[in-house]
Amino acid sequence: MSNFPDPIRAGLERGWKVLGGAHGPLPEKISCDVAIVGSGAGAGITAELLTRAGLDVVIVEEGPLKSSSDFRQRESEAYPTLYQESASRKTADKGISILQGRCVGGSTTVNWTSSFRTPEPTLRYWEQHFGLDDFGREALAPYFEQAERRLNISPWLMAPNENNELLRRGADKLGIPSAAISRNVKGCWNLGSCGMGCPTNAKQSMLVTTIPAALDLGATLLVEARAEQLVLAGGKVQSLRCIAVQPNGAPVDAGQPATTIVAKHFVLAGGAINSPAVLMRSKAPDPHGRLGTRTFLHPVVMSAAVLAQKVEGWAGAPQSLYTDHFMDTQPIDGPMGFKLESPPLHPVILATTLPGYGQAQADLLTKFPHTHVLLALLRDGFHPEAPGGRVQLRGDGSAVLDYPLTDFVMEGARRALLAMAEIQFAAGAQEVLPVHEMARPYRSWAEAKSAIEALAMKPLLTKVVSAHVMGGCGLAGSEALGVVRPNGVHWQIENLSVHDGSVFPTSVGANPQLSIYGITNRLGQGLAKRLTGASEALA
Amino acid sequence: MQRRSLLKLSLVSGVVLALAGGAAVLLQPGLEQGRLSASARELFTSLGRAILQGTLPADAQARSRALAGMVDRMDALVANLPPTVQAELSQLVGLLCTAPGRLGLAGLVPAWADASEAQVQAALESMRFSSLTLRQQAYLALHEMVGGAYFSDESTWASVGYPGPLVL
């Protein structure tokens, strides 16, 4: 246990209303002004705004309430307790592994703090193709500024760790511009453990900012409670049925609704797989067949390199430098562009990501301290051949994402593997291993280039991961083009809003954390105004 | 050669049918109440020996202890998976623990406990590059489970040069 003050335990001692799991049985029925499903980026921002406007809010979270005292920087504890499906969530064909939070604070509790405003070309595309006329850079700027102030988002001024510095060094050699990533931290210890929950409360996630603010203002938080179904009648949500779940997500009492929530308004903010799934289980109207479609992942491919010097990719701010060169130099709706970053490295994530077994794997793993990794986030959703995936329900009502990795996507993945290998050799790599079952470590750029050009770019052979789930309840200026209106309200259900990454009509083309904060800040302020007449703002 | 491939394919197709539910009742599930069955523990010990060859301790006793620890951690990991994932895994593991399933899915003749590291590695290689999605998926799942369970414990970190997190 760390010796840092724990704002969650202190809040509970002050009398926060938290129920579920170890905090006491869920109430059979509860009434409020607004019920919010989820407690991540969109939910937290919305909860703070609505409670400040004087509304009685209930927050429903499927995962547990954990906090700094529980965060011991161990993958063995973090993945099972803080991530969806013990961090082993997969797409339907198992072609993509998805890292997504499942705890109070959602993915903001476990993400790597990278904060980008929504890129302008993305906003322009939304305007042109989805009728979002008021989503320009200037229109959104005040909402981003507020979120940045509230969450201490600013450029990271400490020297990057070697894992990130190698990206800049290699890019510089090739004349490729790179830049610093803004992070949402205050008093960061530079531990590198962001993905396992911040033990010092430096990361300004929803867990330590908006959720405590909402609880201090009287909100109720239900944990280990899954939003199962909205009860719909007369074009409105009448109530929300929740069930109590065990740590692995299995119902505590199969078939028995634990809680019925009656509210004036409902906000879905469970993330881009779970929000569409709640609507599907509720048989929500979907006259244009949009629900759960166009779900995007920024499919990620990776390239590992071995350097002569120590890299120690586990130490220091996880992601602090990036390049958008391979997005900015080509049209948004052309062949897939990609963003390059350096992810943090820890033993479990490394061993489950690097290909091979036996002596070949042992050879790779013993070089761990000298290993550097680049990742490429592929910008999906802007081309007809990159329509993303579709959320579906299994027989038991749980959600699964079907995301076909098309030849178009895999062609982008090949260009990304090439770009990363070239940068890594330019940075001085002794060998580079594209993360692909058929690849092996290559000793020169020329050797890597010809090998990557010949690799079979197929799903299950090429390692593809994602930590950015977006879309499925898209915003649109007309009913036929999306699931929710430009103000976040469902096109067919008047007292239901969606405030999370599922509202993006395409992928963002950048780590989506700040996009969710900024855009749900605007949606939340609009909702507070409509429900109370009061004007509220973050910070 | 071609006849042999055909035979293999039909066997695997049978396996696919079984996974679809048709013959599932004939299988012993790989998980019992969310925990690894005795034969599942044998399977993962054998896979661990092959996948982690070169990483495991050289001393025979220490190696056995390391593998037993990995299987215990895998048991805990499995208990934490959601019911749908557990059910899928139970079928896969149950299948691999039958002789036809082991042969059809992994292409391995001897029982897991009797197979040499090289034989298990050859089986893994045939799954990894199989043209059948199911076999590839199985390889990736087994690889991920072994690596994840093994390296989740601090006792293994020294073997990869990871000092562990900074003590606060």
Interface residues (C-beta under 8 A of the other chain):
Chain A: S2 N3 F4 R72 Q73 R74 E75 S76 P80 E85 S86 S88 D93 K94 W189 L191 S193 P199 T200 P247 N248 G249 A250 W314 A315 H346 P347 V348 L350 A351 T352 Y357 G358 Q359 Q361 A362 D363 L365 T366 F368 P369 R394 D396 S398 E437 M438 L460 L461
Chain B: G34 A50 I51 L52 Q53 G54 T55 R73 A76 L77 A79 N80 L81 P82 P83 T84 V85 Q86 E117 Q121 L124 R128 F129 T133 Q136 Q137 L140 A141 H143 E144 G147 G148 Y150 F151 S152 D153 E154 T156 W157 S159 V160 G161 Y162 P165 L166 L168
